Amino acid sequence: MENTKIKLVVLEENTLGYIDPILPDYVGILHTSVLRGSTYNSLSGSIYLGSKKVRLASEKDFDDYRVSFEGYKKHSDEYEYRK
């Protein structure tokens, strides 16, 4: 059942996003950081992963990107993230 969860991820250490199991080769953008080197913005839509570095996001990553984690935590059975 794990492979049906939406993965919350950090892409290239500069973009907070998610990977929907329906489109496992793409990252949807939640928030970016130009200061960390992101060239994407929230209007970029999905980003093709290719060989880009991606890791599971943690609650601290959400704090760092100033995105509320409460809704994801409340529905944690639907999401995969680093605990």
Secondary structure, 3 states (H helix, E strand, C coil): CHHHCEEEEEECCCEEEEECCCCCCEEEEEEECHHHCCCCCHHHCEEECCCCCEEECEHHHHHHCCCCCHHHHHCHHHEECEC
